[in-house]
Amino acid sequence: MFSKLTSILQHAVEALAPSLPLQEDFVYHWKAITHYYIEASDDKAPVTDTNIPSHLEQMLDILVQEENERESGETGPCMEYLLHHKILETLYTLGKADCPPGMKQQVLVFYTKLLGRIRQPLLPHINVHRPVQKLIRLCGEVLATPTENEEIQFLCIVCAKLKQDPYLVNFFLENKSKSQTSKGALSVISEDGPKVQDPRSGDISQPQELSGASGVEHMESEDELPHQMDDLSATLDDLSVTSLPEASAIRPNQDYNLVNSLLNLTRSPDGRIAVKACEGLMLLVSLPEPAAAKCLAQSTCLCELLTGRLASLYKALPQSVDPLDIETVEAVNWGLDSYSHKEDASAFPGKRALISFLSWFDYCDQLIKEAQKTAAVALAKAIHERFFVGVMEPQLMQTSEIGILTSTALLHRIVRQVTSDVLLQEMVIFILGEQREPETLSEISRHPLRHRLIEHCDHISDEISIMTLRMFEHLLQKPNEHILYNLVLRNLEERNYTEYKPLCPEDKDVVENGLIAGAVDLEEDPLFTDISPDNTLPNQEWVCSPRASPDHPRNDGKTEVHKVVNSFLCLVPDEAKSSYHVEGTGYDTYLRDAHRQFRDYCAVCLRWEWPGAPKPLEKCDLEAAFFEGHFLKVLFDRMGRILDQPYDVNLQVTSVLSRLSLFPHPHTHEYLLDPYVNLASGCRSLFSVIVRVVGDLMVRIQRIQDFTPKLLLVRKRLLGLEPEGPIVDHITLLEGVIVLEEFCKELAAIAFVKYHASATP
């Protein structure tokens, strides 16, 4: 109480007294602080019961005022005094000793405000960055301390300064041999004057010539200052300064203490502190300095923290989570993870754990996205090795159907969520492997996970099949060339699915007319008018089918694409079509979606420099045995069973195949969308698979009474135009026929849109 009264009286006296020159005023406040340590008899009283906080605040105000009164970049005598007399070093020692109790908090606040409020660069001064570096080591040593908020504020202002001048980060990369013990106040004050270190060279030069009138040496009070400082140093030595206990986190070394302190604070039980620490790390990894990136990746525990927390959060998930819950749980952002289970009426078991896992994965993804390239690669590889392979792969390879479904749903979710190219690359290699040579039928062990996931697309459990197919569908939408190449393109490279021999005129007529027997010529079809005159796409030569070659001379492009579209539209016989009877279900409904999707695919694939035309047949190895690859094999097998599979499975299989058809590569276009391709013996294409299905359908239709009315009823029920009623016989087949009809219309739309995109000037 008495000390507070003294403080009030002192403020009153200072307010009434005539103002001193800034320099004298600054020294007065610093001497008032040093006098406390020389004269105080009670070192147990908290700092808030002393005048120290007030004097420190006054010193800051003076420094800010001095800077505002001088020209930009000019150092005033008060700042020179602070640097020359190593005030920050002394304050660091007082803060480390926490003498009087609470002093560490005051020192942190002083450092934070000094760096934040002074515009001129301070960190290049050795008498600034050295004590700053020492103070950094004190942060995060013990979690949930009263100074945690001040610690994170201090660390974040240092990070902000480094963001402004990234080269300064070199000051904070310490040599392993450097002593980690702090110097005593006596040695601090007795050292030479301020030196400035060039962080880009590591050299220590002579003191910078400080601009402005110094006048420090000519002050009347300066004569007694050395004696006071010696007394202060002796007093501090008597306090038996000891460092705070180390944090429980294991630090492999102290090379990058700024990162290590932030890492410790990410474990804070206070969510706000943890988020601020994550923000600081995000800023540090983005610094462009190669030395800092290398040190961050190799000499800190950042990789261990990211992967360790991912693993622990993943393992904390329930063994079984509804895939729909995993898919539909709200979008999560790592900095906004404020979910309250008590307030959530739609909560499901494990929702809290799921959101925590997805939030941390989002943070890892964003961190890698922002990181300097060296650091990004190291972080992504660590997640690949320690989390994808170490934790997720065993779950995906298990035999329990519930476990497979949950783990595949989680893989699907993070495939959808990833945005970093570097992390995506590691995820793709994890799922598919790095192989780029053509597959063989017996190739299984090269990358077991890839083979197992493809097998799951044709699993006895329809739920597992659908979830795995959805994962592959979203994977194919990611901007990574290796995905399509690994799954499909490497097997089509030599075009050895084709039989290269010129056709005589009568054979050509069979090819062009036989597949579409009974088709009506679509003369001036309005669907072939422009979709939008200003929506143009890169010109490609391969979208005009039949292609121009010795066995297929190119005719008018419009006529040829007309034949291709007609081939797909007329595949399903009229008695098996039901869309004619329902408004708004025509072929034209697919055109706009196909146009938008193809435009998006082209925008992504342009960077991959794919060829504009198929590889010339004379340069292809047509003698090599053709295998479409395990992925297309499973899809074609599934497509061949479309009349006997559940409706949801059929929707997913056709969705993946339509995605593949959209890719602007000449070989996928030829293999999936060209009905006229001459298939080699024993080979099949998407069109040939559908032709076989239609042949089977024609036989089965004859056995079903009232086939067409039943088909129309099922379509209306699927569209919600008819209420549910008694189960219709042959429901699986009828739903399969409807999916088949719609799929053929979708393929026709894709084929036309590709032609339209290339033909528009």
Helices and strands as residue ranges (DSSP letters): H 2-16, H 22-39, G 47-49, H 52-69, H 77-84, H 87-97, H 103-117, H 126-138, H 148-164, G 166-172, H 185-190, G 216-218, G 220-224, H 225-237, H 257-265, H 271-285, H 290-299, H 302-315, H 323-328, G 334-336, G 341-343, H 351-370, H 373-383, I 384-392, H 393-396, H 401-417, H 421-432, H 448-456, H 462-476, H 481-484, I 485-489, H 490-492, H 505-514, G 526-528, H 557-569, G 574-576, G 579-581, G 587-590, H 591-605, G 606-608, G 617-619, H 630-640, G 642-644, H 647-662, H 666-673, H 686-701, H 707-718, H 731-759
